[in-house]
Amino acid sequence: MKTIKKLKALPESIPCFECDKGTLQPLLLDHPTTHPRLGHLTIPAVPMLRCNCCGDTVIGEEGNTHIDAFLDKALNAISPREIQAFLDKYKLTQKRAAELTGYGEKNISRWLSGHSRPSESVSNFLRVLLAENSAFERLKMKNFPDVPKSAHPAEERQPDAEEKEILKGVDYPALVKIGKVAQTSSPVVKRTELCRLLQVADLTTFRDEATNKHLAMAAFKDTNQQSNLVSGAIWIELGCQAADSIKVQPYDRDKLKESITQLRELTQSPLAAVIPKVRRILADAGVALVFMPIMKQSAYRGCTRLLTPEKAVIIHSLKYRNVSQFWLILFHEIAHLVLHISDVADVFAEYDDQSADPREAEADEWARDTLVYSDRLIAFRARHGKPEYWQLQEFAQAVKVHPAIAAEVFNKKAGSEVIKYSLLKLKGIFPNISEPEAQELWRSNELAVNG
């Protein structure tokens, strides 16, 4: 340890605990240490006490406080004082906070006492709850069984002028189709049904909060389709509501990465037969997979986010009714979780042109290269500039992926439809998803509740 600075002597001399001859003198020392996440490091200017006789050094309460503050900053860990502020703000006991967040009462007790530090992702999540009342209220409604959900609206009334404009952009028939609202032609009933579904007092409130819902998602948007903010936000909200009820293991990005090979090999089987297995694999990694029907002007193919540090969601629209697009969109959303999203605070700005956000292009590239190994595809293209359908089948079988996916990735890399989809459909190796199959998947969210 290197001496930085000697300090003024203490008002009262403290005898050395080691030699009983000298006294402890205050000074500042650099303190080398090792941390499991930070490795070897040196903490500068730590207040310590050193014997003026034998040289024995003691780190007291002041020094430990200094070290803790340094490590908290280096780890971006939330401080005990911030955690206590969180408890105080929402009038929570440690037990109640544990029930709400799922982190465990013992962990919260250790964090409050300073005996251990939460991870950076946990710290960021708690800071979001501390800063954003709306985030806390949503979590509270989901996790506190004894708190009844709001029964909005308090009154049934005619929609005002702003709400009438909002209703024009809502795909109410699609919501009727999946059983979310009652069928009606009455504006009063429509307004009432939507407010209850979305848990808001009025539709203008939902519209005003819609931007935040979009920003929270890594959303794969069809930029060729007309869209509006409210319709997209309803699509996202209902997908998140469905995910709230689906039981998953604690989110584990490494486990998600490990599952990719198993998922890609499932592409070879009929889609309807493997969907339950796909859901289980993702749930084991902490990801709830839900399906939401295409809605007028929602424009989304899929989207993903971390709902909490313990749970992610992927919402899939089945927008393009073929097997290859189902898997490409799913892997695109997995790519965001693997490459771009590390905690609940990560946001994706809304875009009109997909190329405006390089993360979207990266997710596309990752999905294609993960489903169809890029080096194997390059070699195949070098041998077969315009492959026959049977050659495509052999290649797909060799890389263990559905031939429809191999064809779509081949054509994307070539920049044109080298392999004709019409021929593949004729040969039965480019299957579509029928309307009844899509409806069954949209209705299957309830079946996934228990994993």
N, C-alpha and C positions, 0 to 999 in steps of 0.2 A: 504494500500500500504506500502510495506517495503522499507526503505531507503537503497540503495546499496552503494552509494558513493556521497560525496559532491564534487562539481567542483569549479574551480576558479571563483571568482566573475566576473560579466560582466564588460567590460570596462566602460560602462555607466550604472548608476543605473536606473532601471525601476520601477516606483511606482506601488504599488499593486492596481489592478483595483477594489478590493472588499472593502478594508478598508481605502485606501488613506493615511495610516500611515507608513506602512512598504515598503520594496522594494523586488522585486522578485530575488531569488537566484537560480542559476542553480544546478541541482543535477540529479542523476540517480535513478529511482524508478522502482520496479516491478509493472506491471500494470495488475490487474485482469480484465477480460472481458468475454463476451459471444459471440460466433459466431454461426449462424444457422447451419453451417455444422460441425464445430469443437467442439461445446458445450462450457463448461466452461474451460477457460485456463488462464494462467498467462504469460504475455510477459515480459521477464527480461530486466532490465537496459534500461528503456525508458527515454530519455532526457526530463526533465520537468523543470518548474520554480515554486518555492514555496515562498510565502510571509514569511519574517522573523518575522512578527508581528502577523498576524492572522492565518497563516498556509494554506491559500487558495492556491491550486495547479492548474497550467495551463499547458496544453499540447500544445506546439507551433508547428510551421511548422517542426522543426527538429524531435520532438517527433512523429508527425503523419507520417513522412517519415519512421521513424524507425519501427513503428507499421505496416505500409503498407508492408514494406519489410519482416517483420517476417511472416505476414499472407500469403503473396505471396509465400514464401518458404514452409510454412505448407500446403498450398492448391495446391502447384505445379502450381500456376497460372502464365501465361505469363505476363511479366511486360509491362507497357506502353512504355518503351524504346524499348523492343523487337518488339512490335506491330508497333511502328514508324519505326523501322529498316525494317520490312516487307513491309510497304508502300513505304519507300524510295528505297528499293532494286528493286522493280518492278514498281516504278514510278506510284503509285496508289493514287487516291484521296480516302477519306473515302467513298464516294458514290460508286466509282468503286469497292472498296474492299467489300462493302456490296453486290453489284450485284454478285460478284464472289463467295463469300462464302455463301451467303444466311442468314447471321447473322443479318442483319438490320443495317442501318446507325446510328441509335440512340445508339445501343449497342456498336458499334465500337467507337463512340464518348465518351461514358461513360468509356470504357476500357482505351482509350487514356488519358482521364483526370484523371483516377484513382478513379472515383466516384463509380465504380463497378468493379468486377472481373469476367472474364470468367471462366467457369468450367474447370476441369482438362482435360476432353476430348477435349474441344474446344482449350484449350491451347496447348495440344499435337499436334492437327491438324495444328494449325497456325505455330508451331515450325517446323513441317515437311515441310510445304510450304516454310518457311524461309530458311530451310537448303537444300532442294532438288528442284533445278530448274525444273527437269522433272515432279515432282508432281504438281508444279504450272502451268507448261505449259499444262498438261493434263486437269486440272481444268479450265484453261483459255479457251481452245478450246471448252470445253463442255458448259460453261456458258456465254461466251461473244458472243451474236448473231451477232455483227458487225465485228467479226474477222473471216475471211474466213478460212475454213479448208485447210490444206496443200494438194496440188495436187501432191503427190509423184508418180513416180519419175520424175525428171526434164527431163530425157532422157530415151528413150526406147532402150535397148541394150541387147546383149547376157549376160546371167548370167556368172559370172566368176567361177573359179573352186570351191571356197568355197560355192557359191550360188547354184551350181549344186548339191553339196552334201546335202545342206539344202532341196532343192526341192525333193530329193529322200524320205525324211522323212515326207513330207507334204501330207496329204490326200486330194489332189486336187479334185478328183471326189466327195467327200462328200461336199466340198464347192460349187461345181457346183450344186449339188442336192438341196441345200437350197438357191440357187440363189445369192450367195455372189460373185462369179467370173464367167467370161465367159468360156464356154466350148472351149477347144483348145488343140492341141498337140504341139504347138509351145513353146519352152522354153522361148523365148523372151516375148511372151504374158503372159505366166504363171508368170514370174518374175514381169512384169508390173502390172498385176492384183493383185498379192499378196502385192506388195509394196503400191499400192493405198488402198487396203483393210485395211492394218495394219498401214497405215500412217507413213511409214518409207522410207528413201532414198534408202536403199538397204537391202537385206535379212540378211546380216551379222550383221547389226546393231540390227535388231530384235532378232537374235540369242543371241547376247551379252547381251541384256537386258532381256532375257527370264527368267533367274534365279530369278530376282526381282519379276516377275509376279507370279512365283510359291511360293516364300516366302510370298507374300502378302495374300495368300489364306489359309484358313483351308480346305484342299483338301482331299476328301475321295477317295483314290486311290486303284485300284485293283492291288495288288502287285504280282499277278500271271500273269499279262499281260505285254508283252514287251512295253516299252515306250521310247519316246525321248523328250528332253527338248523343242524343237521347236514346235512339234505337240501339246504338252500339253499347251504351252504358247499361241498358236493360239486359242485353245479351250477356254481358260480363257479370252483372249482378246475379242473374239467375244461375249462371254457371258456378259462381262462388258459393251461392246458397246450397246448391246440390253438393258441392265438394265439402261443405261444412259437416254434412251428415255422414260422409264416407270415412270409415275407420282406416287409418294407415299407421305404419310404424314411424318412429321419429325420422325426420328427413335426413338422408345420408347421401351426399353427393358422390362419394366414392362407390357406394353400393349401386347407385344409379349407373355409374360408368361401367361397373362390372356386369350389369344386366344387359348391356347393349348387344353383345353377341347372341345371347339367348333370344332377345326381341327380334333381331334381324333374321334369325333362322325361322322364327314363327311366320315370317312373311310368305313362306312357301306353302302354308296351309290355308284352307278356306277361311275367310275372315270371320264369319259368324262363329266358327268352331273355336277360334283362338282368343276372341275378345275377353272372355272371363280370365284366361291365363295372363293376357297382357295386363289386365287390371290388377291381378294379384302381384305380378312381378313389380309393377310400378308402386303399388301400395306397400310392398315390402321395403322399398327404398324411400318411402315417405311421400309419394306423389299420388294424388287423387285424380284419376282420369274420368272426365265427364263429357257427355255429348249434349250439344245444344243445337236445335234446328236453325236453319237459315231463316233470318228475319229480314223483312224489307228494310233496306238501307243500313243494315248492321255491318255488312261488307267483310266480316271477319272469317278467315279460314280456321284460325286457331289462336290461342293465346296462353300465356303461362305467367305465373308469379309465385313468390313465397307468401302464403297467407300468414304464416308465423314462422319462426326459426325451425319449428318442428314439422311443418307441413307445406307441401307445394301443391299446386293445382295445374293441370293441363285441360283446357277446354277445347274440344274439337267440334267443328261444325259439319263435317262430311259434305262440305260445299261442293266439291267435285266428286261425283258419284262413281269413282273407279278405285280399284285396289291400290294402284301405284300412288295416287295422290293421298289416299288415306295414310300410307306409311311415310311418305315424304313430308307431309305436314306434321305428323306425330314426331318424327325425328328432328324436324326443324325446331319444334318447341323443346324437345329434350336438349337440343344444342344450346338453347338460351340458358337452361339450367346448368349445363356443364361448363359453358364458356363465359357467360355474362352475368349471371345472377348469383350473388353470394349472401345477400341478406334482404330483409323485408324492405329496406330503404331504397333498393335499386329501382330506378324508374326508367321508362322508355318514352321519350317525347313523341307526341303524335306526329305523323308524317303524311304528306300527300303523295310523295314519291318515295318508293321503298329504298331507292339508292341513296336517299338522304341520310340514312342511318347505316353505317358500315356493318353494324352488328347483324342486321338482317341478311346482308349478303354473306357474312361469315357463317350464319346459321344454315343458310341454303347450301353453301359449299360443304360444310361439315356433314349435313344430312346426306347429300349425294355421295360423298366420299366414304362415309361410314356404311351406307347401305350397299354400295358397289365400290369395292376397293379401287382407288384411282390408278394404282400401278397395274393392277390386273386389267382394268378397262383400257388403259393406254396400249398394253400389249395386244389386247383383243382387237382394238380399232386398227392397229398397225397391220394385223393379219387379214382383217375383214373390213374393208372400207364401207361395204354395203352388205351386211350379213344376211343370209337366209334365215327364216324364222327358226329352223331347226338348229342352226348354229347359235342363235341367240339363246335357245333353250338349253343347249349344252353348256354355254358360258354361265348362264344363270344358275344351273345346277352345280357347277364347279365352285362358284362363289357363295352358294347357299342363300340365294335371294330369289324372289318371285321374278319371272321373266318380264312381266309388265314394268317392274321397277327398273330392271336392267335396260329395257328399251327406252324408257323415258329419260334416264340419265345419259344413255348413249346419244340420244337426239339432242339433249341439252348441251352436251359437250361439243357436238358437231355443229350446233347452231341452226339445224334444220331437221325436218322430219325424214331422216334417212330411212329409218325403219317405219313403215307405214302402219299406223294404228289400226286402220281399217282391216288390213290383212291379219294382224294379230287378233283382232276381235273375231274375225271369221274363223280363225284357227282355235279360238277358245282360250287364248293365253293373255287376254287383256280384259278381264272381267269387270263389269260395272257393279255398283251397289244399287239394288232396286229401291224404289220408294218404300215398300213394306219393310225391307231390311233396315233402311235408314230410320224409319219410324220406331222400329223395335229397339234400335240402339238409343234413340232419344228417350225412349221410355225406360231404358235399362238402368238409368242412374239410381233409381230406388233399389234395384236388385244388388247394387254394389255397396250399399250402406254398411253391411257387415263384413265386407271384404270377400 
